[in-house]
Amino acid sequence: MPVIAVASPKGGVGKSTLATNIAGYFASRGHQVVLGDADRQQSARLWLQQRPQAARPIGVWEVDADWISAPPRQATHAVLDTPAGLGGWRLKDALKLADRIIVPLQPSLFDIFATGQYLDELAAQRKGGLARVAIVGMRVDPRTIAAEKLRNFVDGLGLPVLGYLRNTQNYIQLAAQGQSVFDVTASRVARDLEQWQGICAWLDEA
């Protein structure tokens, strides 16, 4: 079973947005997906509670900040939304379960610095180093100097950069309804789906 963990050293970078939309993508492909939320804010769990009955089903993976169990056996795919700055034994527990890790990164100096250190910790914890770890740029306006600095940083990491997601109200509005960009008419979110192509291709390799 592919287990995708979304992890970051900082809060507010879009972990839950990524996790819920990844779960939505797997559901749109007909997979039996479960979503776990180990973050104390429980944003992903709240998203699940808002999900319409008519939407493709996404199951609950029961986890919390102090205990990350194995995903339910009946699931074929699992997504884990982790707490900000997950480290120590909690990080080890998550890494034992995760096949792949996506690290969201915003175009700010503070996020870049913190993420550089976090990737060092991930490399030390994972037996394969940073194998099967990837970056997604969040809330990126490609016209800005900050976006250019972000690209320069990730280019030097030697890690796959799956895409850069724009800052749009689509994610906020859909999240309030328990939906992802994969749950609505494609024409409504065409630009966003285009930005997800690289992420989806990487997920399909899982």
N, CA and C atoms as a LAMMPS dump frame, in Angstrom:
ITEM: TIMESTEP
0
ITEM: NUMBER OF ATOMS
618
ITEM: BOX BOUNDS ff ff ff
-5.0000000000000000e+02 5.0000000000000000e+02
-5.0000000000000000e+02 5.0000000000000000e+02
-5.0000000000000000e+02 5.0000000000000000e+02
ITEM: ATOMS id mol type element x y z
1 1 1 N 0.84 -1.194 0
2 1 2 C 0 0 0
3 1 3 C 0.877 1.247 0
4 2 1 N 0.734 2.135 -0.978
5 2 2 C 1.478 3.397 -0.949
6 2 3 C 1.011 4.28 0.203
7 3 1 N 1.954 4.76 1.003
8 3 2 C 1.657 5.679 2.099
9 3 3 C 2.421 6.97 1.84
10 4 1 N 1.694 8.052 1.646
11 4 2 C 2.288 9.356 1.336
12 4 3 C 2.175 10.237 2.576
13 5 1 N 3.303 10.705 3.087
14 5 2 C 3.301 11.631 4.22
15 5 3 C 3.614 13.038 3.719
16 6 1 N 2.894 14.011 4.226
17 6 2 C 3.149 15.419 3.924
18 6 3 C 3.759 16.03 5.182
19 7 1 N 4.992 16.508 5.073
20 7 2 C 5.731 16.941 6.262
21 7 3 C 6.45 18.254 6.014
22 8 1 N 6.547 19.057 7.07
23 8 2 C 7.215 20.349 6.974
24 8 3 C 7.658 20.791 8.363
25 9 1 N 8.737 21.57 8.455
26 9 2 C 9.161 22.067 9.759
27 9 3 C 8.31 23.216 10.279
28 10 1 N 7.481 23.809 9.412
29 10 2 C 6.717 24.987 9.79
30 10 3 C 5.227 24.761 9.592
31 11 1 N 4.436 25.46 10.382
32 11 2 C 2.995 25.454 10.201
33 11 3 C 2.579 26.501 9.18
34 12 1 N 1.384 26.358 8.67
35 12 2 C 0.84 27.358 7.76
36 12 3 C 1.441 27.364 6.372
37 13 1 N 2.094 26.269 5.981
38 13 2 C 2.731 26.247 4.658
39 13 3 C 1.88 25.515 3.621
40 14 1 N 0.762 24.935 4.04
41 14 2 C -0.113 24.254 3.088
42 14 3 C -0.074 22.745 3.175
43 15 1 N 0.361 22.194 4.327
44 15 2 C 0.403 20.736 4.464
45 15 3 C -0.978 20.115 4.289
46 16 1 N -1.955 20.672 4.971
47 16 2 C -3.306 20.103 4.898
48 16 3 C -3.906 20.262 3.509
49 17 1 N -3.603 21.373 2.86
50 17 2 C -4.071 21.562 1.481
51 17 3 C -3.513 20.473 0.585
52 18 1 N -2.225 20.192 0.714
53 18 2 C -1.615 19.129 -0.079
54 18 3 C -2.204 17.766 0.273
55 19 1 N -2.28 17.475 1.564
56 19 2 C -2.73 16.155 2
57 19 3 C -4.159 15.873 1.535
58 20 1 N -5.044 16.838 1.703
59 20 2 C -6.442 16.611 1.333
60 20 3 C -6.599 16.488 -0.179
61 21 1 N -5.851 17.255 -0.93
62 21 2 C -5.963 17.168 -2.381
63 21 3 C -5.312 15.899 -2.923
64 22 1 N -4.26 15.418 -2.269
65 22 2 C -3.68 14.127 -2.658
66 22 3 C -4.702 13.016 -2.406
67 23 1 N -5.347 13.059 -1.241
68 23 2 C -6.39 12.076 -0.949
69 23 3 C -7.515 12.168 -1.981
70 24 1 N -7.886 13.399 -2.335
71 24 2 C -8.916 13.593 -3.348
72 24 3 C -8.504 13.04 -4.693
73 25 1 N -7.222 13.171 -5.023
74 25 2 C -6.731 12.63 -6.293
75 25 3 C -6.832 11.109 -6.301
76 26 1 N -6.352 10.467 -5.237
77 26 2 C -6.424 9.014 -5.175
78 26 3 C -7.875 8.537 -5.259
79 27 1 N -8.776 9.241 -4.572
80 27 2 C -10.19 8.869 -4.624
81 27 3 C -10.74 9.011 -6.041
82 28 1 N -10.31 10.054 -6.747
83 28 2 C -10.788 10.276 -8.115
84 28 3 C -10.331 9.179 -9.063
85 29 1 N -9.264 8.473 -8.676
86 29 2 C -8.742 7.368 -9.493
87 29 3 C -9.391 6.037 -9.117
88 30 1 N -10.331 6.087 -8.187
89 30 2 C -11.043 4.886 -7.797
90 30 3 C -10.372 4.066 -6.722
91 31 1 N -9.332 4.622 -6.082
92 31 2 C -8.626 3.888 -5.036
93 31 3 C -9.381 3.976 -3.706
94 32 1 N -9.169 2.992 -2.86
95 32 2 C -9.715 3.022 -1.506
96 32 3 C -8.689 3.731 -0.624
97 33 1 N -8.851 5.02 -0.495
98 33 2 C -7.862 5.86 0.175
99 33 3 C -8.337 6.233 1.573
100 34 1 N -7.378 6.313 2.494
101 34 2 C -7.658 6.808 3.84
102 34 3 C -6.756 8.012 4.102
103 35 1 N -7.243 8.916 4.936
104 35 2 C -6.521 10.135 5.268
105 35 3 C -6.336 10.201 6.776
106 36 1 N -5.078 10.31 7.211
107 36 2 C -4.766 10.44 8.629
108 36 3 C -4.312 11.844 8.954
109 37 1 N -4.677 12.331 10.127
110 37 2 C -4.337 13.694 10.531
111 37 3 C -3.668 13.656 11.906
112 38 1 N -2.352 13.774 11.922
113 38 2 C -1.6 13.763 13.179
114 38 3 C -1.339 15.164 13.705
115 39 1 N -1.809 16.177 12.986
116 39 2 C -1.623 17.563 13.403
117 39 3 C -2.651 17.915 14.477
118 40 1 N -2.218 18.6 15.531
119 40 2 C -3.136 18.937 16.618
120 40 3 C -4.277 19.856 16.157
121 41 1 N -4.074 20.614 15.095
122 41 2 C -5.14 21.482 14.597
123 41 3 C -6.253 20.696 13.919
124 42 1 N -5.95 19.476 13.46
125 42 2 C -6.947 18.575 12.885
126 42 3 C -7.663 19.178 11.667
127 43 1 N -6.931 19.902 10.852
128 43 2 C -7.539 20.523 9.675
129 43 3 C -8.008 19.48 8.664
130 44 1 N -7.202 18.438 8.448
131 44 2 C -7.579 17.413 7.482
132 44 3 C -8.805 16.631 7.958
133 45 1 N -8.87 16.361 9.248
134 45 2 C -10.043 15.66 9.777
135 45 3 C -11.293 16.517 9.629
136 46 1 N -11.171 17.821 9.895
137 46 2 C -12.307 18.717 9.708
138 46 3 C -12.757 18.709 8.254
139 47 1 N -11.793 18.688 7.337
140 47 2 C -12.099 18.622 5.9
141 47 3 C -12.91 17.369 5.594
142 48 1 N -12.498 16.25 6.167
143 48 2 C -13.231 14.996 5.955
144 48 3 C -14.666 15.102 6.473
145 49 1 N -14.839 15.781 7.6
146 49 2 C -16.179 15.92 8.18
147 49 3 C -17.1 16.764 7.292
148 50 1 N -16.509 17.663 6.511
149 50 2 C -17.298 18.516 5.627
150 50 3 C -17.564 17.859 4.27
151 51 1 N -16.945 16.71 4.023
152 51 2 C -17.016 16.107 2.69
153 51 3 C -18.448 15.67 2.368
154 52 1 N -18.951 16.045 1.186
155 52 2 C -20.331 15.687 0.815
156 52 3 C -20.485 14.171 0.657
157 53 1 N -21.652 13.661 0.972
158 53 2 C -21.917 12.238 0.824
159 53 3 C -21.815 11.785 -0.621
160 54 1 N -22.101 12.687 -1.542
161 54 2 C -22.064 12.335 -2.957
162 54 3 C -20.643 12.273 -3.507
163 55 1 N -19.673 12.802 -2.765
164 55 2 C -18.282 12.802 -3.238
165 55 3 C -17.692 11.401 -3.128
166 56 1 N -16.64 11.155 -3.878
167 56 2 C -15.971 9.864 -3.81
168 56 3 C -15.46 9.646 -2.395
169 57 1 N -15.65 8.466 -1.843
170 57 2 C -15.346 8.25 -0.422
171 57 3 C -13.859 8.286 -0.103
172 58 1 N -13.551 8.865 1.056
173 58 2 C -12.203 8.864 1.626
174 58 3 C -12.351 8.442 3.085
175 59 1 N -11.682 7.369 3.47
176 59 2 C -11.816 6.854 4.819
177 59 3 C -10.927 7.574 5.815
178 60 1 N -11.192 7.326 7.092
179 60 2 C -10.419 7.931 8.18
180 60 3 C -9.326 6.969 8.625
181 61 1 N -8.129 7.472 8.71
182 61 2 C -7.004 6.731 9.29
183 61 3 C -6.797 7.316 10.68
184 62 1 N -7.096 6.533 11.701
185 62 2 C -7.077 7.029 13.075
186 62 3 C -5.638 7.162 13.59
187 63 1 N -5.176 8.399 13.682
188 63 2 C -3.854 8.712 14.226
189 63 3 C -3.98 9.965 15.073
190 64 1 N -2.957 10.26 15.86
191 64 2 C -2.881 11.551 16.528
192 64 3 C -1.414 11.923 16.698
193 65 1 N -1.165 13.049 17.347
194 65 2 C 0.199 13.578 17.435
195 65 3 C 1.133 12.665 18.216
196 66 1 N 0.588 11.835 19.085
197 66 2 C 1.416 10.975 19.927
198 66 3 C 1.388 9.508 19.526
199 67 1 N 0.564 9.167 18.534
200 67 2 C 0.455 7.758 18.165
201 67 3 C 0.055 7.649 16.696
202 68 1 N 0.946 7.11 15.892
203 68 2 C 0.672 6.914 14.472
204 68 3 C 0.638 5.417 14.211
205 69 1 N -0.557 4.894 14.047
206 69 2 C -0.732 3.471 13.812
207 69 3 C -0.612 3.169 12.323
208 70 1 N -0.572 1.889 12.002
209 70 2 C -0.584 1.491 10.6
210 70 3 C -1.952 1.82 9.999
211 71 1 N -2.005 2.152 8.716
212 71 2 C -3.298 2.448 8.091
213 71 3 C -4.182 1.21 8.028
214 72 1 N -5.49 1.386 7.925
215 72 2 C -6.413 0.246 7.856
216 72 3 C -6.067 -0.693 6.703
217 73 1 N -6.196 -1.972 6.954
218 73 2 C -5.797 -2.968 5.959
219 73 3 C -6.657 -2.924 4.701
220 74 1 N -7.898 -2.497 4.835
221 74 2 C -8.779 -2.498 3.679
222 74 3 C -8.437 -1.387 2.68
223 75 1 N -7.621 -0.444 3.105
224 75 2 C -7.243 0.659 2.213
225 75 3 C -6.204 0.205 1.2
226 76 1 N -6.216 0.846 0.038
227 76 2 C -5.19 0.591 -0.977
228 76 3 C -4.166 1.715 -1.029
229 77 1 N -4.536 2.907 -0.553
230 77 2 C -3.661 4.078 -0.545
231 77 3 C -3.912 4.849 0.75
232 78 1 N -2.858 5.459 1.292
233 78 2 C -2.987 6.212 2.539
234 78 3 C -2.209 7.515 2.448
235 79 1 N -2.782 8.549 3.056
236 79 2 C -2.154 9.875 3.086
237 79 3 C -2.101 10.324 4.544
238 80 1 N -0.947 10.85 4.958
239 80 2 C -0.765 11.28 6.348
240 80 3 C -0.391 12.758 6.394
241 81 1 N -1.223 13.543 7.068
242 81 2 C -0.938 14.96 7.322
243 81 3 C -0.239 15.035 8.68
244 82 1 N 1.009 15.483 8.706
245 82 2 C 1.81 15.447 9.932
246 82 3 C 1.855 16.808 10.622
247 83 1 N 2.209 16.837 11.911
248 83 2 C 2.34 18.115 12.611
249 83 3 C 3.541 18.905 12.108
250 84 1 N 3.489 20.206 12.258
251 84 2 C 4.631 21.045 11.901
252 84 3 C 5.832 20.669 12.756
253 85 1 N 6.986 20.57 12.121
254 85 2 C 8.212 20.297 12.859
255 85 3 C 8.278 18.909 13.444
256 86 1 N 7.564 17.956 12.835
257 86 2 C 7.595 16.592 13.337
258 86 3 C 9.039 16.098 13.41
259 87 1 N 9.45 15.635 14.601
260 87 2 C 10.827 15.19 14.788
261 87 3 C 10.924 14.118 15.845
262 88 1 N 12.154 13.717 16.149
263 88 2 C 12.382 12.739 17.2
264 88 3 C 11.728 11.408 16.913
265 89 1 N 11.202 10.77 17.967
266 89 2 C 10.604 9.441 17.803
267 89 3 C 9.325 9.493 16.983
268 90 1 N 8.616 10.644 17.027
269 90 2 C 7.404 10.757 16.217
270 90 3 C 7.751 10.739 14.737
271 91 1 N 8.844 11.415 14.373
272 91 2 C 9.288 11.402 12.986
273 91 3 C 9.689 9.987 12.576
274 92 1 N 10.385 9.28 13.459
275 92 2 C 10.801 7.909 13.159
276 92 3 C 9.585 7.024 12.909
277 93 1 N 8.548 7.178 13.742
278 93 2 C 7.34 6.376 13.57
279 93 3 C 6.685 6.65 12.218
280 94 1 N 6.618 7.928 11.848
281 94 2 C 6.004 8.291 10.571
282 94 3 C 6.825 7.762 9.406
283 95 1 N 8.136 7.836 9.525
284 95 2 C 9.004 7.407 8.437
285 95 3 C 8.967 5.897 8.233
286 96 1 N 8.702 5.173 9.306
287 96 2 C 8.586 3.713 9.18
288 96 3 C 7.403 3.341 8.283
289 97 1 N 6.373 4.159 8.318
290 97 2 C 5.164 3.857 7.561
291 97 3 C 5.168 4.463 6.163
292 98 1 N 5.814 5.611 6.005
293 98 2 C 5.713 6.358 4.751
294 98 3 C 6.618 5.788 3.667
295 99 1 N 6.039 5.54 2.506
296 99 2 C 6.836 5.161 1.335
297 99 3 C 7.449 6.392 0.685
298 100 1 N 6.686 7.476 0.725
299 100 2 C 7.125 8.716 0.09
300 100 3 C 6.758 9.902 0.974
301 101 1 N 7.549 10.94 0.873
302 101 2 C 7.318 12.15 1.66
303 101 3 C 7.308 13.354 0.723
304 102 1 N 6.292 14.174 0.858
305 102 2 C 6.231 15.439 0.128
306 102 3 C 6.415 16.568 1.129
307 103 1 N 7.34 17.46 0.823
308 103 2 C 7.634 18.6 1.693
309 103 3 C 7.156 19.878 1.006
310 104 1 N 6.096 20.513 1.525
311 104 2 C 5.647 21.782 0.948
312 104 3 C 6.557 22.915 1.397
313 105 1 N 6.776 23.855 0.498
314 105 2 C 7.728 24.935 0.776
315 105 3 C 7.216 26.235 0.179
316 106 1 N 7.109 27.264 1.023
317 106 2 C 6.687 28.582 0.567
318 106 3 C 7.897 29.44 0.214
319 107 1 N 7.709 30.433 -0.656
320 107 2 C 8.813 31.294 -1.073
321 107 3 C 9.119 32.393 -0.051
322 108 1 N 9.633 31.991 1.106
323 108 2 C 10.067 32.967 2.092
324 108 3 C 11.411 32.525 2.66
325 109 1 N 12.21 33.49 3.065
326 109 2 C 13.537 33.194 3.603
327 109 3 C 13.456 32.265 4.805
328 110 1 N 12.491 32.505 5.676
329 110 2 C 12.366 31.717 6.903
330 110 3 C 11.988 30.269 6.585
331 111 1 N 11.07 30.102 5.643
332 111 2 C 10.67 28.748 5.265
333 111 3 C 11.815 28.002 4.593
334 112 1 N 12.54 28.694 3.738
335 112 2 C 13.66 28.073 3.036
336 112 3 C 14.728 27.622 4.03
337 113 1 N 15.069 28.477 4.986
338 113 2 C 16.095 28.142 5.965
339 113 3 C 15.658 26.945 6.822
340 114 1 N 14.408 26.995 7.315
341 114 2 C 13.908 25.914 8.168
342 114 3 C 13.821 24.602 7.398
343 115 1 N 13.423 24.666 6.138
344 115 2 C 13.276 23.454 5.345
345 115 3 C 14.621 22.828 5.038
346 116 1 N 15.637 23.65 4.822
347 116 2 C 16.979 23.114 4.597
348 116 3 C 17.439 22.27 5.777
349 117 1 N 17.214 22.765 6.978
350 117 2 C 17.58 22.02 8.179
351 117 3 C 16.722 20.761 8.33
352 118 1 N 15.458 20.88 8
353 118 2 C 14.545 19.752 8.133
354 118 3 C 14.922 18.621 7.179
355 119 1 N 15.316 18.969 5.983
356 119 2 C 15.737 17.952 5.018
357 119 3 C 16.983 17.219 5.5
358 120 1 N 17.861 17.929 6.194
359 120 2 C 19.03 17.271 6.785
360 120 3 C 18.597 16.232 7.812
361 121 1 N 17.578 16.587 8.625
362 121 2 C 17.081 15.648 9.627
363 121 3 C 16.41 14.449 8.962
364 122 1 N 15.637 14.707 7.913
365 122 2 C 15.006 13.607 7.191
366 122 3 C 16.044 12.652 6.618
367 123 1 N 17.098 13.219 6.04
368 123 2 C 18.145 12.391 5.449
369 123 3 C 18.813 11.523 6.501
370 124 1 N 19 12.07 7.705
371 124 2 C 19.64 11.32 8.781
372 124 3 C 18.739 10.208 9.311
373 125 1 N 17.432 10.452 9.283
374 125 2 C 16.479 9.489 9.831
375 125 3 C 16.16 8.364 8.857
376 126 1 N 16.118 8.669 7.571
377 126 2 C 15.732 7.67 6.573
378 126 3 C 16.945 6.867 6.131
379 127 1 N 16.783 5.561 6.071
380 127 2 C 17.888 4.688 5.679
381 127 3 C 18.376 4.995 4.266
382 128 1 N 17.447 5.375 3.427
383 128 2 C 17.812 5.687 2.048
384 128 3 C 18.109 7.158 1.837
385 129 1 N 18.418 7.871 2.92
386 129 2 C 18.665 9.304 2.781
387 129 3 C 17.4 10.014 2.354
388 130 1 N 17.507 10.822 1.317
389 130 2 C 16.346 11.577 0.849
390 130 3 C 15.695 10.917 -0.362
391 131 1 N 15.959 9.633 -0.56
392 131 2 C 15.281 8.903 -1.623
393 131 3 C 13.782 8.932 -1.382
394 132 1 N 13.029 9.155 -2.461
395 132 2 C 11.568 9.184 -2.414
396 132 3 C 11.029 10.338 -1.575
397 133 1 N 11.8 11.418 -1.516
398 133 2 C 11.347 12.674 -0.917
399 133 3 C 11.257 13.699 -2.039
400 134 1 N 10.192 14.492 -2.051
401 134 2 C 10.007 15.478 -3.112
402 134 3 C 9.494 16.787 -2.533
403 135 1 N 9.666 17.857 -3.299
404 135 2 C 9.293 19.214 -2.891
405 135 3 C 8.124 19.709 -3.738
406 136 1 N 7.211 20.446 -3.105
407 136 2 C 6.168 21.163 -3.829
408 136 3 C 6.174 22.614 -3.352
409 137 1 N 6.316 23.539 -4.27
410 137 2 C 6.243 24.956 -3.932
411 137 3 C 4.796 25.373 -3.72
412 138 1 N 4.544 26.089 -2.62
413 138 2 C 3.185 26.467 -2.259
414 138 3 C 3.008 27.986 -2.308
415 139 1 N 1.84 28.404 -2.813
416 139 2 C 1.479 29.822 -2.867
417 139 3 C 2.555 30.625 -3.588
418 140 1 N 2.919 30.155 -4.752
419 140 2 C 4.024 30.739 -5.501
420 140 3 C 3.495 31.635 -6.62
421 141 1 N 3.953 32.88 -6.631
422 141 2 C 3.708 33.794 -7.741
423 141 3 C 5.009 33.852 -8.538
424 142 1 N 5.055 33.241 -9.725
425 142 2 C 6.315 33.134 -10.471
426 142 3 C 6.92 34.471 -10.873
427 143 1 N 6.165 35.539 -10.758
428 143 2 C 6.664 36.85 -11.173
429 143 3 C 7.493 37.536 -10.098
430 144 1 N 7.551 36.971 -8.893
431 144 2 C 8.186 37.649 -7.77
432 144 3 C 9.638 37.233 -7.582
433 145 1 N 10.393 38.097 -6.906
434 145 2 C 11.78 37.784 -6.563
435 145 3 C 11.825 36.612 -5.591
436 146 1 N 10.85 36.556 -4.682
437 146 2 C 10.798 35.461 -3.717
438 146 3 C 10.678 34.117 -4.426
439 147 1 N 9.881 34.065 -5.485
440 147 2 C 9.724 32.821 -6.238
441 147 3 C 11.039 32.433 -6.915
442 148 1 N 11.766 33.419 -7.398
443 148 2 C 13.062 33.139 -8.027
444 148 3 C 14.049 32.574 -7.008
445 149 1 N 14.051 33.137 -5.797
446 149 2 C 14.937 32.626 -4.74
447 149 3 C 14.545 31.199 -4.343
448 150 1 N 13.241 30.944 -4.334
449 150 2 C 12.773 29.599 -4.016
450 150 3 C 13.275 28.606 -5.066
451 151 1 N 13.158 28.964 -6.329
452 151 2 C 13.615 28.063 -7.401
453 151 3 C 15.114 27.827 -7.303
454 152 1 N 15.865 28.872 -6.992
455 152 2 C 17.316 28.716 -6.849
456 152 3 C 17.653 27.763 -5.706
457 153 1 N 16.882 27.855 -4.619
458 153 2 C 17.122 26.979 -3.472
459 153 3 C 16.838 25.525 -3.821
460 154 1 N 15.661 25.272 -4.395
461 154 2 C 15.284 23.88 -4.67
462 154 3 C 16.142 23.276 -5.779
463 155 1 N 16.635 24.104 -6.683
464 155 2 C 17.501 23.589 -7.74
465 155 3 C 18.786 22.998 -7.166
466 156 1 N 19.203 23.512 -6.02
467 156 2 C 20.437 23.033 -5.416
468 156 3 C 20.256 21.853 -4.48
469 157 1 N 19.032 21.387 -4.308
470 157 2 C 18.77 20.304 -3.363
471 157 3 C 19.017 18.923 -3.952
472 158 1 N 18.901 18.817 -5.259
473 158 2 C 19.029 17.516 -5.882
474 158 3 C 17.811 16.634 -5.657
475 159 1 N 16.679 17.24 -5.32
476 159 2 C 15.441 16.517 -5.098
477 159 3 C 14.43 16.861 -6.19
478 160 1 N 13.521 15.948 -6.484
479 160 2 C 12.494 16.28 -7.47
480 160 3 C 11.577 17.392 -6.972
481 161 1 N 11.328 18.352 -7.813
482 161 2 C 10.361 19.41 -7.529
483 161 3 C 9.135 19.1 -8.379
484 162 1 N 8.065 18.723 -7.729
485 162 2 C 6.906 18.197 -8.444
486 162 3 C 6.054 19.281 -9.068
487 163 1 N 6.168 20.505 -8.563
488 163 2 C 5.376 21.584 -9.112
489 163 3 C 5.327 22.769 -8.171
490 164 1 N 4.741 23.847 -8.681
491 164 2 C 4.549 25.071 -7.908
492 164 3 C 3.066 25.42 -7.976
493 165 1 N 2.412 25.442 -6.826
494 165 2 C 0.988 25.73 -6.778
495 165 3 C 0.755 27.2 -6.474
496 166 1 N -0.157 27.797 -7.184
497 166 2 C -0.422 29.223 -7.026
498 166 3 C -1.252 29.492 -5.772
499 167 1 N -1.262 30.74 -5.376
500 167 2 C -2.093 31.191 -4.262
501 167 3 C -3.461 31.561 -4.82
502 168 1 N -4.457 30.726 -4.557
503 168 2 C -5.779 30.943 -5.136
504 168 3 C -6.866 30.639 -4.123
505 169 1 N -7.986 31.327 -4.268
506 169 2 C -9.134 31.089 -3.399
507 169 3 C -9.781 29.729 -3.666
508 170 1 N -9.445 29.104 -4.782
509 170 2 C -10.041 27.801 -5.094
510 170 3 C -9.819 26.798 -3.967
511 171 1 N -8.589 26.749 -3.444
512 171 2 C -8.281 25.783 -2.394
513 171 3 C -9.059 26.087 -1.115
514 172 1 N -9.176 27.367 -0.798
515 172 2 C -9.891 27.777 0.415
516 172 3 C -11.378 27.447 0.3
517 173 1 N -11.972 27.789 -0.844
518 173 2 C -13.399 27.562 -1.034
519 173 3 C -13.727 26.073 -1.081
520 174 1 N -12.893 25.298 -1.746
521 174 2 C -13.144 23.863 -1.838
522 174 3 C -12.933 23.179 -0.489
523 175 1 N -11.919 23.622 0.254
524 175 2 C -11.657 23.028 1.565
525 175 3 C -12.855 23.193 2.491
526 176 1 N -13.515 24.327 2.424
527 176 2 C -14.681 24.576 3.282
528 176 3 C -15.821 23.628 2.969
529 177 1 N -15.787 23.026 1.779
530 177 2 C -16.834 22.097 1.36
531 177 3 C -16.366 20.643 1.436
532 178 1 N -15.157 20.411 1.964
533 178 2 C -14.641 19.058 2.033
534 178 3 C -14.31 18.482 0.671
535 179 1 N -13.912 19.361 -0.246
536 179 2 C -13.629 18.916 -1.607
537 179 3 C -12.196 19.265 -2.013
538 180 1 N -11.743 18.608 -3.066
539 180 2 C -10.428 18.872 -3.644
540 180 3 C -10.622 19.377 -5.068
541 181 1 N -9.533 19.75 -5.714
542 181 2 C -9.633 20.206 -7.1
543 181 3 C -10.034 19.06 -8.032
544 182 1 N -9.984 17.833 -7.514
545 182 2 C -10.338 16.667 -8.323
546 182 3 C -11.798 16.263 -8.149
547 183 1 N -12.538 17.037 -7.375
548 183 2 C -13.939 16.724 -7.104
549 183 3 C -14.91 17.606 -7.869
550 184 1 N -14.407 18.601 -8.57
551 184 2 C -15.292 19.556 -9.23
552 184 3 C -15.039 19.555 -10.734
553 185 1 N -15.882 20.24 -11.447
554 185 2 C -15.75 20.32 -12.896
555 185 3 C -14.369 20.844 -13.279
556 186 1 N -13.707 20.145 -14.203
557 186 2 C -12.323 20.469 -14.558
558 186 3 C -12.175 21.908 -15.048
559 187 1 N -13.161 22.416 -15.752
560 187 2 C -13.054 23.773 -16.282
561 187 3 C -12.995 24.816 -15.173
562 188 1 N -13.547 24.49 -14.025
563 188 2 C -13.557 25.43 -12.892
564 188 3 C -12.16 25.599 -12.301
565 189 1 N -11.344 24.555 -12.382
566 189 2 C -10.02 24.571 -11.754
567 189 3 C -8.938 24.167 -12.757
568 190 1 N -9.134 24.52 -14.013
569 190 2 C -8.242 24.065 -15.084
570 190 3 C -6.791 24.452 -14.817
571 191 1 N -6.565 25.674 -14.392
572 191 2 C -5.189 26.128 -14.15
573 191 3 C -4.555 25.36 -12.997
574 192 1 N -5.345 25.067 -11.986
575 192 2 C -4.819 24.33 -10.837
576 192 3 C -4.509 22.879 -11.206
577 193 1 N -5.382 22.257 -11.98
578 193 2 C -5.131 20.884 -12.411
579 193 3 C -3.855 20.791 -13.247
580 194 1 N -3.615 21.811 -14.042
581 194 2 C -2.376 21.841 -14.827
582 194 3 C -1.156 21.851 -13.907
583 195 1 N -1.233 22.598 -12.8
584 195 2 C -0.105 22.667 -11.868
585 195 3 C 0.063 21.367 -11.072
586 196 1 N -0.968 20.554 -11.025
587 196 2 C -0.916 19.28 -10.307
588 196 3 C -0.385 18.135 -11.158
589 197 1 N -0.141 18.35 -12.422
590 197 2 C 0.235 17.25 -13.308
591 197 3 C 1.504 16.536 -12.846
592 198 1 N 2.53 17.303 -12.472
593 198 2 C 3.771 16.691 -12.024
594 198 3 C 3.61 15.934 -10.706
595 199 1 N 2.78 16.485 -9.81
596 199 2 C 2.525 15.811 -8.528
597 199 3 C 1.809 14.485 -8.784
598 200 1 N 0.783 14.519 -9.637
599 200 2 C 0.011 13.317 -9.912
600 200 3 C 0.862 12.241 -10.573
601 201 1 N 1.736 12.65 -11.475
602 201 2 C 2.604 11.669 -12.137
603 201 3 C 3.503 10.975 -11.122
604 202 1 N 4.01 11.733 -10.162
605 202 2 C 4.873 11.158 -9.107
606 202 3 C 4.067 10.246 -8.19
607 203 1 N 2.837 10.634 -7.871
608 203 2 C 1.994 9.805 -7.026
609 203 3 C 1.643 8.492 -7.717
610 204 1 N 1.465 8.536 -9.014
611 204 2 C 1.091 7.33 -9.765
612 204 3 C 2.236 6.32 -9.817
613 205 1 N 3.452 6.785 -9.525
614 205 2 C 4.593 5.871 -9.486
615 205 3 C 4.617 5.075 -8.189
616 206 1 N 3.839 5.516 -7.184
617 206 2 C 3.875 4.889 -5.861
618 206 3 C 3.367 3.445 -5.924
